[in-house]
């Protein structure tokens, strides 16, 4: 699977299309399918040599989705839902990648995909009403519509430590893991980073390595995944009721069917909440996310759950000093992306695992033979960077995108991402962004969000063709109102209080913002529907002879949108 008919010979002349999709993750794949189904001449370009997006690139040991597999899968096709069977509650990367390739085969997507092709420059030609896309492979595409399906987690941060290029051993980046097997038996391994990737890598490498040094700067809250094989009877039940389950999922905060409640923490007795916390911990840590409705609205409620998780670290880790260093402090639980693990804290009871606390003893440099901290040299054979991403905006900003009058997207977004509904950017007509900044993004089920975003833009394009419009873009007032609404919602939440890739503080020089809609997926979907029902308010359509503009109504107040405070 992978490079098929779509990998044709390079052409010197621009290839004219109705639509060009950039990125072959789940959103881009669905966009290609839908746009072709509308009769539009559509191609997709992808930097990798296969489909799957983040699951193509992130092949590191232990890589696994933290959304239940019955949720993290396409819902648009009953046939796909019935024919594919997931093996585990939380699917591993190889199974997700097989699923992506199976869907691409079933939908015959490969014939219209250019692999090993990265967009270098995207320029709007206002006279011709089209986008001109130049690639690093030497091709040029001209398309009426440009669909940015570049994903929120597709640009890795890399190992930004002095001397990284001098290391004479093996170096791997979690987000760009090689496709060939990597062995760790008997080797001294240094793992830099303890976010979701580092937490998944640790137990797997610990079982193989001669010795594993885990370099931790900011401890993460991690919850037990409690993964398990799915019983055939349960799979049959889900498939029988998929339509209803999906309908309910679209009304929830996260876009899935994990347990959730409207119960505030302090509405129950201490004994009741302790029992609820213990039950959730025993069943699966992801149940804690929806256990109380005010965990990201009430700092005192958040503190109760954070203290509970810290107490569990004490129970699991044998050495009290190590347990104390592993305890996150200084930010609310769930303000950073919650991690689900299998044996992470238990790994620190092994004799071949050492926690390197970079707050007490920071890394000064990488040397030819290992890592030098402030107090000592640590010899290593392998260094793994689990250092995160330039998230949400990184992929878009990596391309030289220029809209009306040559305005650069980098200039427009210099102080943070700005768009309307996370779908359109003022000044960049006929360009749609999906599952990126200014929508629910990382707080929602990506696949359901991608489906909705693609369905919305396809309906918008159909409306344009029905009415004879040439271009569409957000109005400036609508964009300003939406960005203000996102900020207002975030101001009621504890999420912006953490320094994380949500806020961009993991990237030097990036403005600190919180460009994510925190009202929940269900309310976001409803808002998008209302925009259409009100005649595409906040959206400007234009013909060559003039423009028709729909002004946005004042956005809802933050209190109107925040009922659940769930991550």
Secondary structure, DSSP 8 states (H G I E B T S, - for coil): --S-TTS----SS-EEEEEEEE--SHHHHHHHHHHHHTT--EEEE-SSSSS-THHHH---TT-B-SS-TTTSS--S-HHHHHH---SBSS-BHHHHHHHHHHHHHHTT-GGGEE-S--EEEEEEETTTTEEEEEETTS-EEEEEEEEE---SS-SB----STTGGG--SEEEEGGG--SS----BT-EEEEE--SHHHHHHHHHHHHHBSEEEEEESS---EEE----B--HHHHHHHHHTHHHHHHHHTTSSSSS-S------GGGS-HHHHHHHHHHHHHH-GGGGGGSSTTTTT-HHHHHHHHHHHHHHHHHH-S-HHHHHHHS--SS-TTTS--EEESSTGGGGGSTTEEEEETTTS-EEEEETTEEEESS-EEE-SEEEE---B-TTTHHHHTSEEE-GGG-BHHHHTTTS---BTTTB-TT-TTEEE-S-TTSSGGGS-HHHHHHHHHHHHHHHHHHHHHHT--EEEE-HHHHHHHHHHHHHHHHTSSGGGS-STTTTTTSTT------S--S-HHHHHHHHHHHHHTTSTTEEEEETTEEEE--------HHHH-S----
